Amino acid sequence: MIAMQLRGFGVVVGLLLLWELSVRSGAVRSESWPAVSTILQALGTGFQAEGWGQVFGSSLRRMAMGFLLAAFAGITLGLLLGASPRLHRIVMPTQEIFRVLPGPALVPPLIFLLGVDDALKVSVIAIAAFFPILLNTIAGVKAADPVHLLVARTFRIPRRRVLLGIQLPSALPYVFAGCRISLGIALIVTVVAEMLAGSEGVGYFIVSMQYAMRAGDMYAAIVLLSAIGYLLNRLFLALERRALWWARGLERQAAHG
């Protein structure tokens, strides 16, 4: 596993070396294509000046707020719809209509309602991150073992206890999978929203550096954004492994028959 990861990082390093050579050799001559060493220098300068903390801090705060709102609404509504097929059939047309709308397309109409402050950006992030969590939660609730549900019905266990004691635990692997997908979506939509209607944050910074023809700073922000996205994904995977240790044990037991 570690060897495969090292090979993956090796590919990234190889591509960066080719990028550096393309500039140093003169094969590519463009102000919009700086050398990797120039980008790393701009990255280091940003850390020394404490500029990256301000640029990325506001973006990560908005992303976290939107993601947490999406997780709360998606899990809550997903449990209700998954446990009630009739209610799900009623809500499904509305769900499918809004699910296919791209998050950035919601920015212009929401500007009329919310202005261009944080309320707009957090709302767009929450809407975009909501549906993967909702759909995975519904699927997880419906995937509960029918034998367990039949036993609960036989012993007349209250519906609420069935939902929280049987269906929710069986849905947790699905919920975590949906949240991990939504975490990446939340980061992407955060940057796009700041590009379209922002006055601060990494999205606004990238666009500003493009207009100022400061390609080194622009690419430095993109590189750091990629690193943060990778780190967030790894942290979420670690949290998922810790929270779902029992599910991994059941999978190993099933694999060994």
SULHU-V101481 format. One record per pair of residues at least 4 apart in sequence whose ideal C-beta (glycine too) atoms are under 7 Angstrom apart, sorted by the first residue. I is the first residue (numbers start at 1). GAP is how many residues later the second one is. Records with the same first field share a line. If there is no record, write none. Layout:
# SULHU-V101481
I=GAP  GAP
This chain:
# SULHU-V101481
1=4
2=4
3=4
4=4
5=4
6=4
7=4
8=4
9=4
10=4
11=4
12=4
13=4
14=4
15=4
16=4  20
17=4
18=4
19=17
20=4  15  16  17
21=4
22=5  6
23=5  10  11  12
24=11
28=5
31=182  184
32=183
34=4  5  181  182  185
36=4
37=4
38=4  178
39=4  177  180  181  184
40=4
41=4
42=4  174  175  178
43=4  177  180  181
44=4
45=4
46=5  6  174
47=5
51=4
52=4  172
53=4
55=146  147  150  166
56=4  146  172
57=4
58=4  142  143
59=4  131  135  142  143  144
60=4
61=4
62=4  56  59  60  63  128
63=4  62  123  124  127
64=4
65=4  57
66=4  56  59  60  63  120
67=4  58  62  115  116  119
68=4
69=4  57
70=4  56  59  60  63  112
71=4  62  108
72=4
73=4  57
74=4  56  59  60  63  104
75=4  58  62  100
76=4
77=4  57
78=4  55  56  59  60  63
79=4  58  62  84  89
80=4  7
81=6  7  10  57
82=55  56  59  60  85  89
83=58  80  84
84=4
85=4
86=4
87=4
88=4  50
91=4
92=4
93=4
94=4
95=4
96=4
99=32
101=4  5
103=21  24  25  86
104=88  92
106=4  18  21
107=4  17  86  89  90
110=4  10  13  14
111=4  5  9  86
114=5  6  9
115=4  5
116=4  81
118=4
119=4
120=4  77
121=4  69  72  73
122=4
123=4
124=4  65  69
125=4  61  64  65  68
126=4
128=57  61
129=4  53  56  57
130=4
131=4
132=4  46  49  50  53
133=4  42  45  46  49
134=4
135=4  43
136=4  38  39  41  42
137=4  34  37  38  41
138=4
139=4  35
140=30  31  33  34  35
141=26  30
143=27  31
144=4  5  22  23  26
145=4  25
146=4
147=4
148=4  18
149=4  13  17
150=4
151=4
152=5  10  14
157=4  5
159=4
160=4
161=4
162=4  5
163=4  5
164=4
166=4
167=4
168=4
171=4
172=4  72
173=4  71  74
174=4
175=4
176=4  64  67  68
177=4
178=4
179=4
180=56
181=4
182=4
183=4  49  53
184=4  45  49
185=4
186=4
187=4  42  45
188=4
189=4
190=4  13
191=4  11  12  34
192=4  11
193=4  5  10
194=4  7  8  9  10
195=8  9  11  12
198=5  6
199=5
200=4
201=4
202=4  19  23
203=4
204=4
205=4  16
206=4  12  15  16
207=4
208=4
209=5  8  9  12
210=8
214=4
215=4
216=4
217=4
218=4
219=4
220=4
221=4
222=4
223=4
224=4
225=4
226=4
227=4
228=4
229=4
230=4
231=4
232=4
233=4
234=4
235=4
236=4
237=4
238=4
239=4
240=4
241=4
244=4
245=4
246=4
247=4
248=4
249=4
250=4
251=4
252=4
